[in-house]
Amino acid sequence: MAENELEKALFFCSTKKTSDSDRIFFLIIQKTYSTISKLFYQLYSKLIIVDFHPECWKESIDIVIRKLNKDDYSNSESYRLISLLNCLDKLAEKIIAERLIYFAETADLLYFDQIDSRKQKSAIDAAISVLSDIEINKHKKKLISILFMNVKRAFSNVNKSQLLETCCNLKLPPACISWVHSFLHDRKILLAFDNEKMNHSVDFNTDISQEFPVSSIL
């Protein structure tokens, strides 16, 4: 791992992001890195070399928040979750996410019209792609129809074994596959209601929260 790879991941992080219970925010990490950068480089290099994701980084705090103007708060759909993640964990994820994105692009693993998790692509590109298809078919005097789908509850649930099998089938680098396995294994969440945290965390191995930097590319 190059030092500029670590620096890019760290200094592109928003200092306004909230951390988990360890209260180590990105601003603190950035200031500390400026003093002991070599130790940070050695730590993250070793973690990536041995394809390891520390257990202490795998527990998130999920804040349960009531949605406004709901009639029935006994219904779970009247609430939403906000995940507070470990910032040192996020840094490792950003490095791996960048590597996965680079590999997916260079190995041509993504559909050409895929927009999410791709550099220099945005919702504007998606709109232009749709308009382009419309204009081409209008020119050919064809009937045009569009189907928009919102697959409810699909994101962020994931079948861990299926995801790992897909990574193998796509011939991702073995080190990346091992890291993904370590990242997904033994994850836990600690729920918090009205600022009161539960006494014990619970296993939660079928979810890749949208808050995870690596979630979109996985």
N, C-alpha and C positions, 0 to 999 in steps of 0.2 A: 504494500500500500504506500502510495506517495504522500508526502506531508501536505501537499496542496490539495489532495483529495479530502483529507481530514479538515483542513482549514475551510475549504469551500462548503462542506456540509455544516460546519459549526457556525460560520459567520453569515450564512444565508438563513439561519434560524431566527425567528422573531423573538426578541427579548420580552415581548408582552405575553408569550405563551405561559400558561400556568403549569406548575409541576405537580407531582404527586406528593405524598406525605413527607418525603425527604426534604422538600422545600429547596432543592437545588435548581435554580432557574438558569436559563441560558445565559443571562447577563453575568451571573456568577461564574459559569463555566468558561465563558469567553475571557473574563478577566483573569481567571486562574490559568487558562491556556497560555495567555501572554507571558506568564511567569515560568511555567513548567511544561512547555510545549513538547519536549522530548519524552516526558513521562506519558503524556496523552498519546503520542504517536506509538510508543512501545505497547501501551495497553491495548489500543484498538487494533494494532497490527497483529498482536498475539491472538486476540479474540477471533479475528477473521481467519488467521492461519489455521487455528484449531477448530474452526467452524462452531464456535461456542457462543451461546447467549445466556448470560448469568441469570440464575433463578430469581435473584433479588430485583431484577428489572422486569419480571414477568407479571407482577401484581399491579393492577390498575385500580384506581378509585373511581367508581361510577356514581356520579351525582344524579339522583332521581328528582326530576323537576316536573311540576304540574303544568300541563298545557292550559292556556287561558280559555275561558268561556266554554268549559266542558260541563255537560249536565250530570254525568255519572263518573265520579272519581273512584268508584270501586272497580272500574274497567281499566285494565292495564294499558289500553291504548290512549288513555287520558294523560299518560306520562311520557316523558322522553328522558334519555340518558345522555349525560355528557361525561366522557372518559377523561380522567386526569392521568397522564402517563409520566413515567420517569424520563427526564430530559436526557440523561446519559444514554438511556435506551434509545430514544429518538435519534440521537446522533449516530449510533451504530446502524439503525434502520435506514437512515438517509444514505449512508455509504453503500449499503447493500442494494437499496432501491435504485441508485444511480447505476450500479453495475448491472442489475437485471434489465433496466431500461436500455442501456447501451447494447447488451447482448441481444435483447429482443429486436432492436432496430437493425443491428448489423447482420443478424442471422435471419432477418425477414420473417419473424414469427408472428407479427401483428397484421391484422387485416388492414388494407391500405386506407380504408375510411375510418379506422379506429381513431378517436380523438383524445379520450381521457388518458392521462399519464404519458403523453407524448410532448416533447419539446416543440415550441413554436407552432402549436396547434391550440385552437380555442373553440368556443361555441360559434364564433364567426365562420371558421372553416367548415363546421358542420352545416351551418345555414347555406353557405356558398355551394357545398356539395349537393344539397337537396335542390337548390335553385338551378344548378347546372343540369341535373338529371331531368328536371321539369322542362327546361328550355329545349334540351335535346329531343325529348319525346314529343313536345309540342311541334317542333320542326318536322318530326316524322309523322305528325297528325295522328298520334296515338292517344288513347284515353289514359288519364293519369289518376292514380289514387295513392294515398299515403296512409300507412298504419303506424300510429304512435303507441308504444306499449310501456307501461309502468309496472314492472314486475315487483309486486309488493312483498316485502320481507325477504327478498332474495339476498340483498346486501345487508348485513355483512356476514351472513352465515356461510360456513365453508366446511366441506368434508375433508378432514386433514389427510387421510390416506389417499383420497382421490386427487387432491392437489399435489401431493408428493409424486404420485404416479404420473400425473400430467407433466410435472417438471422433468421427470426421467425420460418420458416419451419425447419431450421437446429437446432432449440432449443438452440441458443446462449444465454448466460446469459442476462437477461433483461437490466442490467446496460450497457452492451456492445452495445446492440441494441439502447438504448436511446442515448448513446454517438455518435454512427454512424449517427443517425438522426440529432443530433445537429451539428455534423461535416459537414454534407452535406448541411444543410439548410442555405440559404442566403449567399452563397459564391459569391465573386466578384473578378474581375481581373482589373488591370490597365495596359493598353498596353503602351509600350515605343518603339518608332521608332527613330533610330539614336540618342539615349540618350535623346530624347524629350518625356516626359510622357504626356498622355492625361490628360485633365482637370478633367474628371470624370471617375470613375470606372463603370463597367457594370456587370450585373448579369450573373453568369455562373454556373448553378446548374446541368449541365449534364456531368461534367468532373471530373475525379480523376487523376490528373497529375502524371506522372511517378516519379516526384520529391517528391511526398508525401510519407513519410515512410510507411504509412498504405495502400498505393494503391495496391500493389501486392497481399496481403492476401485478401483484399476485392474483 
